[in-house]
Amino acid sequence: MSDTDSFIEEVSEEVRRDRLFALMKRYGWIAVALVLLIVGGAAYNEYRKATRMAQEQAMGDSIISALENDDTAERRAALEAITPENPGTAAIVALLKAQEATAADDREAAIAALQAISNSADTPLVYRQIATFKLLGLQAKTVDAATRRAGYQTLVGTNPQLRLLAQEQLALIDVEEGKAETAIEALQAIVSDEESTVGLRRRASQLIVALGGELSAPEENAEEAASE
């Protein structure tokens, strides 16, 4: 490379460097602002997460503290004093209130609490379904079998966790209506279902026998194991 070419290259490099410095002076604040924005956003997210976690822990502690009371009236009063900060927590507290009202033989209060959860569009679906299941149980003596059957059938089709429990209640409605054979078939399906719990299999097996039905060999073995 000649001296002339080298000189031209050095001059061009200087010009590019000067232009770069000029651009940095003019627009460098944008880069700084972006960095500050990113760092500030990350810090705010961490703060928000920490705040939410602290609130959830405080709410959990208050619920546990309320349930630790030995007296039913004191537990109910402590639960009433809790102010939930989101629909999910509100549903949990309301379910606990309904449970305590049931324990205190305050059926009207329990039904009102469960009905409020079941009808709340803001409450997560799983809590509404749990409330509906409990509500149908409390209304066994006041609501006709057809209405209760429709309610339980809805839970069978939409909630895997409540499916078998709802099927058990449907079998009991069959018994109530004098449909023993239909009830036995439903109960046998529960006993043979892999997702059935030991307690649920035991109840279903005992009811099958009480209705005059027969248990298959696997079902008999399962019943014997459950009773040991």
N, C-alpha and C positions, 0 to 999 in steps of 0.2 A: 504494500500500500504506500502511495506517495505521501510526502509531507502535506501536500495540499488536501488530499482526500482525508487524511487524519485530522487536519485542522477543521475541515468542514464538518466531520463527524462530531468533534468535540463541541463545536459551536451549536450544532443541532441538539446535542444532548443537553447543553446548558439552556437552550430555548425551551426544550420540553420540561426541564426541571423547573424553570421559572414559571411556565404555564401551570404546572402541577401545584406549585406553592400558591400561585394566585387563586386557583380554584379552591384550594384548601382554606385560604383566608376568607374567600367569599361564601363557600358552602359548607365549610367544616362544622359549623354550628348544627347543621342538620344531622350529621353523623353523631355528634355528641348528644343531641336531643333524642335520637333513636335509641342510643345506648341507655340513656337515663330512663326512657320510657319502658324499655324491656326490663331493666333491672327493677324499676319501680313497680311494674306490673307483677313481676315474679314475687317481689316482697309483699305486695298487697294480697296476692293469692295465698301465700303462706300464712299471712296474718289472718285472712278469712277462714282458712282451714283450721288453724289453731283455735280461733274463736268459736267456730262451729263445734269442734271437738270438745272444748271446755263446756259449752252449753249442753251438749248431749250427755257428757259425764255428770254434770250437775243435775240434769233432769233424771238420769238413771239413779243417781244417789237419792234424790228426793222420793222416787217411786219405791226404791228398796226400803228406805227409812219408813215410809208410810206402811208398807206391808209387814214390817217387823213388829208393829203394835200387836199385842196379844188380844186386845179387845176389838170386836167387830165395829163398834160405833167409832172408836178412835181411828181405826183404819179408814173408815168411810170419810171421816172428817179430814184426815190427812190427805186423802186422794182429792177431795173437793178443793183443798187449798192449793193444789198444783195447777199451774197455768201453762199448758203445753204451747210450744212455739211453732209447731207444724202439724199438718193433718194426720200424719202417721203416728206421731206421739200422742196426739189428741185421741186417736182411735184406741191406742193401747190403754191409755188411762180410762177411757170410757168403758172398755171391756172389763177392766178391773173393777170399776165402780159397779157395773152390772153384776159381776161375780159376788161382790160383797153385799149388794142389795139382795141377791138370791139367798146368800147365807143368812141374812137377817130376816128372811121371809117377807121382804118388801118387794113383792112380785111386780107391782105397778111401776116402781122406780126402775127395776131391772129391765122390764119391757120397754119403758120409755128411753132408757139409755141405749139399748140395742137397736131400737127403731130409729133413733137419731143417727147412729152409725150407718145402718143399712140404707138410709135414704140420702146420705150425704154424698153429693157428686164429687166433692173435694177429697174425700177419703180414699186411699188406695183400695183397689178392688179386693185384694185378699182379705183385708179387714172387714169390708162390707159383707163378704161371703161368710166369714166366721160369725159375724153378728147375726146374719140371716139364719145360719144353722142353729145358733143358740136360741134365737127368738122363736123359731119353729118348735123347738123343744119345750120352751116355756108355755107355748100356746097350745100344747097337745090336747088340753081339756076344753079349750074355748074356741078353737078354729076347726072347721070341718076337715075331714080326711082328704077330700079332693084338693083343697087349697094347700094343705101341708104336703101332699104328694107332689103337686106341681112345683112347690118350692124346693123340695129335696131333689127332684129330677133335674132342676136347673143346676144345682150344685154338682150332681154327678157328671154332667156334661162339660163343666167349665173349670172345676177345681180339682186337680189330681190329689191334693192333700186331703180333701174332704170326701172324695169319691166313695171310698169304702164305708165310711161312717154314714154317709147319706144313704147308701144302699142298705145298710143295716136298718136305718129308720124306715125305709120303704118296705122292708120285709115286715117290720113291726106293724106298719099300717095294713099290710096284707092280712096279718093275724087279726088285727082289730076288725077287719071287714069279713072275717071268716074264710079267707082264701088260704087255707093251710098249705095246699100243694104248691101254690105259687110262692109262698113264703119259704118253704123248704128248698125249692130250686134256687131262690135268691141267696139263701143262707149257705147252701152248698157251694155256690160260686164264690162267696166270700171266703169260706174255709180253704178252698183250693187256690185262691189268689196268692201269688208270691209276695205281694206287697202288704198282705194282712199282718197285723201285729199278733203276738201271742194272746194278748187279752181279747182281741176282737175274734180270733179263731175260737177261743174258749167259749165266749158268749154265744157265737153262732152255732157251735157244736151242741152246746147244752140246749139251745132252743130247738134245734133240729130233733133231738131226742125227745124233748118235751112235746113236740108236735106229732110224734109218732113216726118220724122219718128215720132213715138209716144212714150211718156214716160209712164211707168207703174205708178200706184198709189204711191208706195214707192218712185219711182224716182221723181215724181212730188212734193211730200212732201219734199224730200231732196232738190230739186231745189228751192222751196219756202223758206225753212229754210236758204238756202245759200244766197238768195237775200235779206233777212231781215237784 
